[in-house]
Amino acid sequence: FFPKVQTIEVKAEQTGAIIFSQLKATISGRVQCIQKSDCIGLKVILKPVGDSSEKNDAIINISSADNSYQISDIYPGIYDIMLSSNKLCWKADKQTVNVNNINVEIPTFIQTGYSVVFISSHETQVTSKMAGQSAEEIIKINKGRLTYCLEKSGSYSFQLNSCHSYESDTVTYNTDSPINEIFLNAQKHTTTFIIEAEMEHGNVTAILNIDGVKSQTPFLPFNKNGYEIKLLLSPSETAVIIPQSDILYFTPPILSINGNTDCENLGSKFKAVLGVVFQGKIIPPLPGVLVTVETENFDTLMAETDDNGVYKFPPLDKSKSYKIVAKKDSYVLIGPNNEGDFLAHKLAEIVIEVFDKADRTPLQGTLLSLSGGDSYRSNLQTNEFGQIIFRSLSPGEYFLRPMMKEYSFEPNSKIITVNEGETVTVELIGKRVAYSAYGHVTSLNKEPEENIVMVAVGVGNCSHFSEESTSEFTGQFRIRGLQPYCSYDIAVKNNFNGKYAIERSAPKVIHVPKITKDIHGLQLVIFRPITHLDLLVKVYAKNPEHYKSLRLKVVCESSSSAIVYTGRVDTASVTITTDFNHGVLVQIPPLPFDGKTYSVHLESNLNNKLEPEPELFVANSSFKYVELDFIVKSNVTEQDIKQTSVWTLVLIFSIMFAVYNIDKVSHFLKDMLGGYVAEIVNSTSKKTTANDYAVDNDDIDQIVQSINAVKRKPKPKKTVI
């Protein structure tokens, strides 16, 4: 109200009226923006403080002409005056005022800059720089949300500096952007550890394998504790680290590290000490020499010399002893000396090349026997190029003899003289003097058969010739050495024992008339002897519920009744009902094909059964089929009450009913049959009453028991199989 206080002086009996009028004030103020356009769209919000039951919030637009505002008809009280949500920075974004006058002036809202909000997943540091200016400002951002004020409008760049890795290390932002939030989500984090070393020993690097991507670090920096390694890893990545140095030995030699959700310092993970380094060269320079270092625990390291004959091993543990050797075919290597060098002396070698005389094609598989020198002897076969090399030969004379079925060679033997370090090349020519028969052996189902011995026996004048061959895993066979112009019978060699036993083949014999070239396309099918018997049993039960109680048992009668199989009749795989019941087929595991007598028994766990006769058979065929029927007959005749006993019970209960209801019965008979019968009934009733006759329940029970005293003897049930 206004005024809040009135002072009244009473001088007469009557004074003027005392009037308090309700106060409604007017609030006004201004907003000062850096740029006039920044104030466009701003609103002033008036919010009462404390008890506001009679006061409402007010929202007023700011005048675009002079950035002023005015709110009228405001009741007295304390109010908060603030600006609507915006992306600007203010010296004070809220004013508190006590409305107690008609006109209240609010202090001016003064803009100080432009706000930007950083939302970061981890602690980081940002260097802020405005476009076109050199001045920089450091912003420290904690995990979470941070609002920062930029003094001027324009474009800014933020450089991220931390132990984390982001999608981009630089973020650009313009104060005119409709969204002033910048999200900083760290993707990788720095894992730091050191390779412990007492002092710096030259350059150290590390080979990295991060989820299959290999790389190598630059030279690692050395601090007072050792060489430092820093890796940027995401939580899902795994890094494998292998330190590298020319003189240092590392323990462990390799290490695996998993990424974390934040930066971490693992401390010392490797230890480096001076190691022993094996290096040297071959004199004269010789590439491809295999150099082997063997430890006292028989662990081996191998390296090959380069084009200059130089080799080098990584540093090894100095505390162990080692043995180093070098080897290369056709060379004797002596050493190493103190510098790790080996002296190489070339040995002699003989290169043999074998060709077919007909078309100069290489003859693969030719057996070459070389002997001589200092008790030297070697037998080798030519490769697919028809070539073989006898290496590391001492100077001297050697005797060479080629051998291959179906071929004769020119020359059939040769003396070869070899000098020190010399390579001798010898060419041999083979002439075809016999032929081969090619074919395929399978079973009846077309499966290839291996290790089947095939025999080709000469016929007529060539009956003294005979050749054999064994089929491969593909079923293919090749019989070599068939003489020209001879006829042969080709068959499977009989074998009645073991894994590869054969009963017969089809055809039994393949006749090949006079041979003048290789024979192809021979086809034979073999039959294995029967080794087992398959037994199939059909079980039928009239009641489907009886299948659950049935068991099959197979007994070898020739071996002291030894049980070879027992099992339930399984109906789980078939649906059997009363209307659909054709029986159950049971496949018995294979029985040996031994000619012995076996029996099949069908058993049941029902109490009232007769054991069926077993089915006998002899295991002298590949298959047997047996049918067994299970039919249950009742062995107890149900005890029925005699018909006479039933009528007797009816009569007894009728008499009892009449006695207990004598009055009702007498009236009924009187009405129905007349007075004569009624007098008889009344007379009977009086007599019964006079004698005080009472029916005893025990007497009735005794009468009923005597009626049912006669019982028939039970007869056993019969089971028909």
Secondary structure, 3 states (H helix, E strand, C coil): CECCCCCCCCCCCCCCCCCCECCCEEEEEEEECCCHHHHCCCEEEEEECCCCCCCCCEEEECCCCCCEEEEEEECCEEEEEEECCCCEEECCCEEEEEECCCEEECCCEEEEEEEEEEEECCCEEEEEEECCCCCEEEEEECCEEEEEEECCCCEEEEEEECCEECCCCEEEEECCCCCCEEEECCCEEEEEEEEECCCCCCCCEEEEEECCEEEECCCCCECCCEEEEEEEECCCCEEEEEEECCCEEEECCCEEEECCCCCEEEEEEEEEEECECCEEEEECCCCCCEEEEEECCCCEEEEECCCCCEEECCCECCCCCEEEEEECCCEEEECCCCCCCEEEEECEEEEEEEEECCCCCECCCCEEEEEECCCEEEEEECCCCCEEEEEEECCEEEEEEEECCCEEEECCCEEEEECCCCEEEEEEEEEECCEEEEEEEECCCCCECCCCEEEEEEEHHHCCCEEEEECCCCCEEEEEEECCCCEEEEEECCECCCCCCECEEECCCEEECCCCCCEEEEEEEEECCCCEEEEEEEEEECCHHHHHHEEEEEEECCCCCEEEEEEECCCCCCCCCCCCCCCEEEEEEEEECCCCEEEEEEEECCCCCCCCCCEEEECCCCEEEEEEEEEECCCCCCCCCCHHHHHHHHHHHHHHHHHHCHHHHHHHHHHHHCHHHHHHHHHHHHHHHHCCCCCCHHHHHHHHHHHCCCCCCCCCCCEEC
